[in-house]
Amino acid sequence: MHDQRQHIMPVYAPPPEVFVRGEGVNLFTEDGTPYLDFISGIAVTALGHGHPVLVKTLQEQAAKLWHTSNMFRVPAAEELSRKICEESFADRVFFTNSGTEAIECALKSARKYHWANSAPERTDIVTFTGAFHGRSLGAINAGGNPKYLEGFGQPLPGFKHVEYGDHDALDAAIDEKTAAVMVEPVQGEGGVRAIPEVCLTGLRKLCDERGALLIYDEVQCGMGRTGKLFAHDWAEAAEPDIMCLAKGIGAGFPFGACLTTEAVGSVMQPGSHGSTYGGNPLAMAVGNAVWDIMTDPAFLEHVRHISGTLTQGLKSLADTHSDKVLGVTGKGLLCGLMMKDAPKPLQVAARERQLLVGVAGNNVLRLAPPLIIEAKDVRQAIGVLDDALSAA
């Protein structure tokens, strides 16, 4: 039989399983075998698979209008931007198709802000080791991971990379040429590391003192994943000037957003930026439905409660298997087990037992389940991991 995979650019290495249907927290293969999904398409399907409200919303909009471009007004985009600004620090929103595009908008907005305020020399973006900000040329240079930069030419100027947790290096890096500091409040790819809340507060103060903007990349850790709508909401006096969202904001439908204050957003005038598909009627219909569900206080309370249950279960695994597990990391439902050895074998062993999880950094087994998981799902996942660790 002809292998159709040969026609896909070989940048992925998926396992043999093929999923044809999803329902709630489960994915199903062609023969009907259920897999408990504790990675959610890398923190994307935050409301699970086949959510009836989202399916109905998409079907209804699909029968009306798919695309107009931003040559014309999209009322649903105006509605969603209003909701976002009412629930956040932001005054302006730019809708994108992905998290990477939201990052690109953030980088351009930060530099344009200083140019418009008579400081064109402020172009440097300060980021941290372990960061992941996307796959475009700008985003991989912002992240600075040598693995992702290899083969793509000379590093772009204008990016400084500071060792994660090194406060002295950060203090020295922010100078008169700094446009912004960009950080994930909870690093995803870098090993599911949560920045202490006091450090976010201190970073906001440091940026204010130095005249730099503060950008949060909450593409993975935002939209309720930590138990609050945004991960930085846990910290006091730590609001950003710019924030990037994606993944959970569409709960599986691809779109993202770059949020800014009025001071930043107002410098982006017609011609400064654009997107043919960004904010299209299909995405905006789903986005409004997702937003209404996720901003319900009862929904976020559930996330906080079930996060505690999952963390407790992971800590019990760390205690039971201390010969293999170093500890628990992360925040809310973006969490993981720090392993003594590479986590890939445990990921494979879990999948063989019908549990889907991810990996992050060099030694973390990453969990990012749908935010709708219940205690029974946690018990099932912990049981599988316990069995897999015992068999290792």
VENFEN-V797969 format. One record per residue. N is the residue number from 0. RES is the residue in one letter. PHI is phi in whole degrees, 0 to 359 (* if undefined). OMEGA is omega in degrees with one decimal (* if undefined). D_LAST is the distance of its C-alpha to the last C-alpha in whole Angstrom. Layout:
n=(N & N)
res=(RES & RES)
phi=(PHI & PHI)
omega=(OMEGA & OMEGA)
d_last=(D_LAST & D_LAST)
This chain:
n=(0 & 1 & 2 & 3 & 4 & 5 & 6 & 7 & 8 & 9 & 10 & 11 & 12 & 13 & 14 & 15 & 16 & 17 & 18 & 19 & 20 & 21 & 22 & 23 & 24 & 25 & 26 & 27 & 28 & 29 & 30 & 31 & 32 & 33 & 34 & 35 & 36 & 37 & 38 & 39 & 40 & 41 & 42 & 43 & 44 & 45 & 46 & 47 & 48 & 49 & 50 & 51 & 52 & 53 & 54 & 55 & 56 & 57 & 58 & 59 & 60 & 61 & 62 & 63 & 64 & 65 & 66 & 67 & 68 & 69 & 70 & 71 & 72 & 73 & 74 & 75 & 76 & 77 & 78 & 79 & 80 & 81 & 82 & 83 & 84 & 85 & 86 & 87 & 88 & 89 & 90 & 91 & 92 & 93 & 94 & 95 & 96 & 97 & 98 & 99 & 100 & 101 & 102 & 103 & 104 & 105 & 106 & 107 & 108 & 109 & 110 & 111 & 112 & 113 & 114 & 115 & 116 & 117 & 118 & 119 & 120 & 121 & 122 & 123 & 124 & 125 & 126 & 127 & 128 & 129 & 130 & 131 & 132 & 133 & 134 & 135 & 136 & 137 & 138 & 139 & 140 & 141 & 142 & 143 & 144 & 145 & 146 & 147 & 148 & 149 & 150 & 151 & 152 & 153 & 154 & 155 & 156 & 157 & 158 & 159 & 160 & 161 & 162 & 163 & 164 & 165 & 166 & 167 & 168 & 169 & 170 & 171 & 172 & 173 & 174 & 175 & 176 & 177 & 178 & 179 & 180 & 181 & 182 & 183 & 184 & 185 & 186 & 187 & 188 & 189 & 190 & 191 & 192 & 193 & 194 & 195 & 196 & 197 & 198 & 199 & 200 & 201 & 202 & 203 & 204 & 205 & 206 & 207 & 208 & 209 & 210 & 211 & 212 & 213 & 214 & 215 & 216 & 217 & 218 & 219 & 220 & 221 & 222 & 223 & 224 & 225 & 226 & 227 & 228 & 229 & 230 & 231 & 232 & 233 & 234 & 235 & 236 & 237 & 238 & 239 & 240 & 241 & 242 & 243 & 244 & 245 & 246 & 247 & 248 & 249 & 250 & 251 & 252 & 253 & 254 & 255 & 256 & 257 & 258 & 259 & 260 & 261 & 262 & 263 & 264 & 265 & 266 & 267 & 268 & 269 & 270 & 271 & 272 & 273 & 274 & 275 & 276 & 277 & 278 & 279 & 280 & 281 & 282 & 283 & 284 & 285 & 286 & 287 & 288 & 289 & 290 & 291 & 292 & 293 & 294 & 295 & 296 & 297 & 298 & 299 & 300 & 301 & 302 & 303 & 304 & 305 & 306 & 307 & 308 & 309 & 310 & 311 & 312 & 313 & 314 & 315 & 316 & 317 & 318 & 319 & 320 & 321 & 322 & 323 & 324 & 325 & 326 & 327 & 328 & 329 & 330 & 331 & 332 & 333 & 334 & 335 & 336 & 337 & 338 & 339 & 340 & 341 & 342 & 343 & 344 & 345 & 346 & 347 & 348 & 349 & 350 & 351 & 352 & 353 & 354 & 355 & 356 & 357 & 358 & 359 & 360 & 361 & 362 & 363 & 364 & 365 & 366 & 367 & 368 & 369 & 370 & 371 & 372 & 373 & 374 & 375 & 376 & 377 & 378 & 379 & 380 & 381 & 382 & 383 & 384 & 385 & 386 & 387 & 388 & 389 & 390 & 391)
res=(M & H & D & Q & R & Q & H & I & M & P & V & Y & A & P & P & P & E & V & F & V & R & G & E & G & V & N & L & F & T & E & D & G & T & P & Y & L & D & F & I & S & G & I & A & V & T & A & L & G & H & G & H & P & V & L & V & K & T & L & Q & E & Q & A & A & K & L & W & H & T & S & N & M & F & R & V & P & A & A & E & E & L & S & R & K & I & C & E & E & S & F & A & D & R & V & F & F & T & N & S & G & T & E & A & I & E & C & A & L & K & S & A & R & K & Y & H & W & A & N & S & A & P & E & R & T & D & I & V & T & F & T & G & A & F & H & G & R & S & L & G & A & I & N & A & G & G & N & P & K & Y & L & E & G & F & G & Q & P & L & P & G & F & K & H & V & E & Y & G & D & H & D & A & L & D & A & A & I & D & E & K & T & A & A & V & M & V & E & P & V & Q & G & E & G & G & V & R & A & I & P & E & V & C & L & T & G & L & R & K & L & C & D & E & R & G & A & L & L & I & Y & D & E & V & Q & C & G & M & G & R & T & G & K & L & F & A & H & D & W & A & E & A & A & E & P & D & I & M & C & L & A & K & G & I & G & A & G & F & P & F & G & A & C & L & T & T & E & A & V & G & S & V & M & Q & P & G & S & H & G & S & T & Y & G & G & N & P & L & A & M & A & V & G & N & A & V & W & D & I & M & T & D & P & A & F & L & E & H & V & R & H & I & S & G & T & L & T & Q & G & L & K & S & L & A & D & T & H & S & D & K & V & L & G & V & T & G & K & G & L & L & C & G & L & M & M & K & D & A & P & K & P & L & Q & V & A & A & R & E & R & Q & L & L & V & G & V & A & G & N & N & V & L & R & L & A & P & P & L & I & I & E & A & K & D & V & R & Q & A & I & G & V & L & D & D & A & L & S & A & A)
phi=(* & 295 & 273 & 288 & 295 & 295 & 269 & 267 & 307 & 281 & 261 & 241 & 224 & 287 & 287 & 288 & 299 & 239 & 263 & 243 & 204 & 227 & 212 & 63 & 262 & 240 & 248 & 234 & 277 & 300 & 272 & 90 & 291 & 274 & 238 & 284 & 267 & 247 & 229 & 55 & 60 & 65 & 66 & 260 & 282 & 292 & 255 & 80 & 260 & 65 & 302 & 300 & 293 & 289 & 298 & 297 & 299 & 294 & 297 & 294 & 291 & 298 & 279 & 256 & 199 & 263 & 209 & 228 & 74 & 272 & 294 & 231 & 293 & 240 & 305 & 294 & 291 & 296 & 295 & 293 & 297 & 297 & 299 & 298 & 291 & 290 & 255 & 216 & 288 & 282 & 242 & 224 & 224 & 241 & 269 & 236 & 258 & 199 & 291 & 302 & 293 & 295 & 297 & 300 & 297 & 296 & 297 & 295 & 297 & 297 & 290 & 294 & 301 & 290 & 301 & 288 & 252 & 61 & 226 & 296 & 287 & 278 & 235 & 288 & 247 & 264 & 230 & 236 & 300 & 88 & 287 & 224 & 237 & 123 & 244 & 290 & 300 & 296 & 290 & 288 & 287 & 293 & 291 & 79 & 289 & 304 & 298 & 275 & 271 & 300 & 91 & 245 & 86 & 294 & 303 & 288 & 289 & 97 & 232 & 241 & 243 & 251 & 300 & 305 & 86 & 267 & 292 & 294 & 294 & 296 & 300 & 284 & 282 & 273 & 227 & 288 & 256 & 279 & 275 & 199 & 252 & 241 & 210 & 270 & 303 & 230 & 294 & 267 & 298 & 285 & 122 & 52 & 252 & 268 & 287 & 305 & 303 & 297 & 287 & 295 & 299 & 294 & 293 & 298 & 294 & 295 & 297 & 298 & 295 & 262 & 77 & 261 & 274 & 244 & 247 & 256 & 265 & 250 & 302 & 262 & 264 & 273 & 55 & 81 & 295 & 264 & 103 & 239 & 304 & 237 & 298 & 287 & 296 & 289 & 264 & 271 & 50 & 228 & 291 & 272 & 266 & 219 & 217 & 251 & 232 & 190 & 44 & 297 & 295 & 251 & 50 & 123 & 275 & 286 & 198 & 219 & 207 & 248 & 258 & 219 & 288 & 297 & 301 & 279 & 296 & 289 & 277 & 270 & 259 & 310 & 100 & 290 & 198 & 184 & 202 & 294 & 266 & 305 & 74 & 291 & 303 & 296 & 297 & 289 & 296 & 295 & 301 & 296 & 294 & 298 & 300 & 297 & 289 & 287 & 272 & 291 & 306 & 294 & 295 & 293 & 296 & 299 & 299 & 297 & 294 & 289 & 299 & 297 & 297 & 293 & 299 & 299 & 296 & 294 & 296 & 294 & 295 & 299 & 290 & 292 & 243 & 296 & 284 & 240 & 247 & 275 & 165 & 249 & 225 & 102 & 209 & 62 & 263 & 238 & 215 & 183 & 254 & 278 & 260 & 289 & 241 & 304 & 277 & 302 & 301 & 291 & 299 & 295 & 298 & 293 & 295 & 296 & 255 & 66 & 235 & 258 & 224 & 239 & 229 & 206 & 60 & 267 & 212 & 244 & 275 & 264 & 241 & 215 & 288 & 304 & 289 & 266 & 302 & 245 & 301 & 296 & 292 & 297 & 300 & 297 & 296 & 296 & 298 & 296 & 295 & 298 & 295 & 294 & 293 & 293 & 277 & 290)
omega=(-179.1 & 179.9 & -175.7 & -179.0 & -176.4 & -178.4 & 177.1 & 178.1 & -169.8 & 179.1 & 178.1 & 177.3 & -176.2 & 174.6 & -174.1 & -176.6 & 175.2 & -178.8 & -174.9 & -177.8 & 175.3 & 177.5 & 179.9 & -177.3 & -177.0 & 168.6 & -176.5 & 175.1 & -176.2 & 179.9 & 175.9 & 179.2 & -180.0 & 174.4 & 176.6 & -172.6 & 178.8 & 174.4 & 170.3 & -178.8 & -175.0 & 173.5 & -176.9 & -175.2 & -171.9 & 178.9 & 179.1 & -176.6 & 176.0 & -179.8 & -172.0 & 179.7 & -178.6 & 178.1 & -179.4 & 179.8 & -178.5 & 180.0 & -179.2 & -180.0 & -179.4 & 178.9 & -177.3 & -172.2 & 179.7 & -165.9 & 173.0 & -167.7 & -179.1 & 167.1 & -175.8 & 179.2 & 174.5 & -174.6 & -179.6 & 176.0 & 177.2 & 178.6 & -178.7 & 178.5 & 177.1 & -179.7 & -179.2 & -177.6 & 177.5 & -175.3 & -175.2 & 177.2 & -162.8 & 172.3 & -177.1 & -179.7 & 170.6 & -178.1 & -178.0 & 177.3 & -174.8 & 175.9 & 178.0 & 180.0 & 175.9 & 177.3 & 179.4 & 177.5 & 179.5 & -179.7 & 179.6 & -178.0 & -179.4 & -179.5 & -179.9 & 178.8 & -178.1 & 175.6 & -179.1 & 179.9 & 172.3 & 174.5 & -175.6 & 178.9 & -179.8 & -179.4 & -175.5 & 174.6 & 179.7 & 178.0 & -171.0 & 176.0 & -177.1 & -177.8 & 170.5 & -176.1 & 178.0 & -169.5 & 175.5 & -180.0 & 177.9 & -176.1 & 179.8 & 175.2 & 175.0 & 178.9 & 175.1 & -179.8 & -177.0 & -179.4 & -178.1 & 179.5 & -174.0 & 174.9 & -175.3 & 174.3 & -178.1 & 175.2 & 178.6 & 176.0 & 173.0 & 179.1 & 175.9 & -178.1 & -176.7 & 178.1 & -179.7 & 177.5 & -179.3 & -174.8 & 179.4 & 179.0 & 178.1 & -179.6 & -178.9 & -174.5 & -176.7 & -176.7 & -174.1 & 177.2 & -177.3 & 173.7 & -175.8 & 168.0 & -179.6 & -174.0 & 169.4 & 176.8 & 168.0 & 178.3 & 178.5 & -177.1 & -175.6 & 177.6 & 177.5 & -178.0 & 178.5 & 174.8 & 179.1 & -176.3 & -179.9 & 179.0 & 175.8 & 176.7 & 178.9 & 179.0 & 176.9 & 179.8 & -179.4 & 178.3 & 178.2 & -178.8 & -174.7 & 179.9 & 178.9 & 175.2 & 177.7 & 179.5 & 172.5 & 169.9 & 178.2 & 179.5 & -178.6 & -172.7 & -179.8 & 177.6 & 171.0 & -171.7 & 178.9 & -179.1 & 168.1 & -175.0 & 176.0 & -176.9 & -177.8 & 178.0 & 177.8 & -176.0 & 177.6 & 174.2 & -175.9 & -178.0 & -179.1 & 169.5 & -178.7 & 176.4 & 179.6 & 177.9 & 171.2 & 178.1 & -174.0 & -177.1 & 176.5 & 177.9 & 178.8 & 173.7 & -172.1 & 165.8 & 179.7 & -178.9 & 172.2 & -177.9 & 177.8 & 168.9 & 176.6 & -178.3 & -180.0 & -175.0 & -176.1 & 179.4 & 179.1 & -175.6 & 178.7 & -176.3 & -179.0 & -175.5 & 178.8 & 178.1 & 179.7 & -175.7 & -172.6 & 179.1 & -179.1 & -174.9 & 178.8 & -179.5 & -176.0 & 175.6 & 178.2 & -178.0 & 177.5 & 179.3 & 178.2 & -177.4 & -178.6 & 178.5 & -172.9 & -178.6 & 173.9 & -179.2 & 179.7 & 178.6 & -179.3 & 176.1 & 176.6 & -179.8 & 179.8 & -178.6 & -176.8 & 174.4 & 178.1 & 178.2 & -179.5 & 179.2 & 178.5 & 178.7 & 178.8 & 178.1 & 177.5 & 175.9 & 179.3 & 178.8 & -176.9 & -176.0 & -176.9 & 176.9 & -178.2 & -173.7 & 179.9 & -178.7 & -178.1 & -178.7 & 176.2 & -177.8 & 178.8 & 179.2 & 165.3 & -168.8 & -179.1 & 175.6 & 173.1 & -174.7 & 174.9 & 178.6 & -179.4 & -175.0 & -174.6 & 179.0 & 178.2 & 176.2 & 179.2 & 180.0 & 177.5 & 179.9 & 176.8 & 177.3 & 175.6 & 171.4 & -178.6 & 177.7 & -179.9 & 173.8 & 179.1 & -179.4 & -178.9 & -170.9 & -176.5 & 168.7 & -170.9 & 175.1 & 175.8 & -174.2 & 172.2 & -177.8 & -178.2 & -178.6 & 178.3 & -177.3 & -179.8 & 177.9 & 177.5 & 179.5 & 179.2 & -178.7 & 180.0 & 178.5 & 178.6 & -179.6 & 177.4 & -179.7 & -178.9 & 178.0 & -179.9 & -177.4 & -175.4 & *)
d_last=(35 & 36 & 33 & 34 & 31 & 33 & 36 & 34 & 34 & 30 & 29 & 26 & 23 & 22 & 20 & 21 & 22 & 25 & 26 & 30 & 31 & 29 & 30 & 30 & 26 & 25 & 25 & 26 & 26 & 29 & 28 & 28 & 24 & 23 & 21 & 21 & 22 & 20 & 21 & 25 & 26 & 25 & 27 & 30 & 30 & 30 & 32 & 30 & 31 & 34 & 36 & 39 & 41 & 40 & 40 & 44 & 45 & 44 & 45 & 49 & 49 & 48 & 51 & 53 & 52 & 49 & 51 & 54 & 53 & 54 & 57 & 58 & 57 & 54 & 54 & 51 & 50 & 53 & 51 & 48 & 49 & 51 & 48 & 46 & 49 & 50 & 46 & 45 & 47 & 48 & 51 & 51 & 48 & 47 & 45 & 43 & 41 & 38 & 36 & 37 & 41 & 41 & 40 & 42 & 45 & 44 & 44 & 48 & 49 & 48 & 50 & 53 & 53 & 54 & 56 & 58 & 59 & 60 & 57 & 56 & 55 & 52 & 49 & 46 & 43 & 41 & 37 & 34 & 31 & 28 & 30 & 30 & 34 & 33 & 34 & 38 & 39 & 40 & 37 & 35 & 38 & 37 & 34 & 34 & 31 & 31 & 29 & 31 & 34 & 34 & 36 & 38 & 41 & 42 & 41 & 43 & 45 & 45 & 42 & 41 & 37 & 37 & 34 & 32 & 33 & 36 & 39 & 41 & 40 & 41 & 44 & 45 & 44 & 46 & 50 & 53 & 51 & 48 & 48 & 45 & 42 & 39 & 36 & 33 & 33 & 29 & 28 & 26 & 24 & 25 & 22 & 23 & 25 & 28 & 32 & 33 & 36 & 38 & 38 & 38 & 42 & 42 & 42 & 44 & 47 & 46 & 47 & 50 & 51 & 51 & 52 & 49 & 47 & 44 & 41 & 38 & 36 & 35 & 34 & 30 & 30 & 34 & 35 & 34 & 30 & 30 & 33 & 36 & 37 & 37 & 34 & 37 & 39 & 37 & 39 & 43 & 45 & 43 & 44 & 44 & 47 & 44 & 41 & 39 & 38 & 36 & 33 & 33 & 37 & 37 & 34 & 34 & 37 & 37 & 39 & 39 & 42 & 43 & 45 & 48 & 50 & 54 & 55 & 52 & 52 & 56 & 56 & 54 & 57 & 58 & 57 & 54 & 51 & 51 & 48 & 50 & 47 & 46 & 47 & 48 & 49 & 46 & 43 & 46 & 46 & 42 & 42 & 45 & 43 & 40 & 41 & 43 & 40 & 38 & 41 & 42 & 41 & 39 & 37 & 36 & 36 & 33 & 31 & 31 & 31 & 28 & 26 & 27 & 25 & 22 & 22 & 22 & 19 & 17 & 18 & 17 & 14 & 14 & 16 & 13 & 10 & 13 & 11 & 9 & 12 & 15 & 17 & 19 & 21 & 24 & 27 & 27 & 25 & 24 & 21 & 18 & 15 & 16 & 12 & 13 & 11 & 12 & 11 & 12 & 8 & 8 & 11 & 11 & 8 & 11 & 14 & 13 & 13 & 16 & 16 & 17 & 16 & 17 & 17 & 20 & 21 & 18 & 16 & 16 & 14 & 18 & 19 & 23 & 23 & 27 & 29 & 30 & 27 & 27 & 26 & 24 & 23 & 21 & 20 & 18 & 17 & 15 & 14 & 12 & 10 & 10 & 9 & 6 & 5 & 6 & 4 & 0)
